[in-house]
């Protein structure tokens, strides 16, 4: 599975994927100038790799602040995970932990 490691900046969150526990983590603040340029590669990575998570998938989000456009992309990410759960041929565990 491809790794995903995006360092945070003053405007973008840190995004990591740990293949050992199939956990995608999004931490920090999210108000990039070009939100689609930041989040679309994450969505594409997730669509490409989530099917390899046959033992389950975990999403952990801890954002101090996010703008309205970022929330749209966070919802897209959750829908990708929901579709994975619905369309998976085997029963998989999916969890979302939203820390606030």
N, C-alpha and C positions, 0 to 999 in steps of 0.2 A: 504494500500500500504506500502511496506517495505520502511524504511528510508534509505538514503544513505548519509553518512558523513565520508569523508576521510580527515584527517588533512594534511596540507602541510608539506613538509620537504625541505631541501635545494635543492633536486633534483626532487621532485614531487609536482604537484599542489594540491591545496585544491579543493575537489569535494563535492558538496552538492546538495541535491534535496529538494526543498520546495514544499510540497504537496498542499499548499493553492493556489499557482498560477501555479503549474505544471512546475516549472522552475528547470532545471539542470544547475548548474553553475560550471565552471572550471576556476580557477584563479591561477596565480603564474608562476612558471617555470616548464618545463617538459623535463627532460633528465635523467630518471631513468636508473640505471644499467641494470635492467631486465624490459624492457618496457612491454612485454606481461604479466608479473606477476602483473604489476600495472593496465593496461588497460583492460585485459580480464574480471576481476570481474565486472568492470563498464559496459562493453558490455553485460555480462550475466544478470546483474541487470536490465539494460535497456530493453533487450528482454523480460524479465519476467514481468516487471511492466508497460511498456509503454501503453499497451492495456487498462489499467485502466484510462488513461488520456482522457476520452471522450470529455471533454470540450476544449481540446487543449494541446499543449506542447510547451515549450519554452526552448531553449538552449542559454546560455550566456557563451562566451569564452573570457577570458582576460588573455593572456599569454605573459609575457615579453620575453620569449625565449622558443622555443621547437625544439628538434632535428628532424631529418628526420624520424626516426622510430616512434616518437610520432605523427608526422603528419599523418602517415599511420593509426594509431589507431583513431585519431580524424576524419579522413575520414570514417572509419568503423562506428563510432558513428553517423555521419551525414547520412550515408546510412540506418542505422536502423530507424532513424527518417523519412527519405524519404519513406521507405517501409511501415512504420506505416501510413503515410498520404495516400499513394496509395491504401493500402489494407483495410483501415478503411471503415466500412459499412455506416457511417454517415460522414457528412462534418465536419472536425475539423480544427481548426486554428493551424498552426505550424509556429514558428518563430525561426530564428537563429540570434543572435546578436554577432558579432565578433568585439571586441574592440581591437584596436591596438595603 
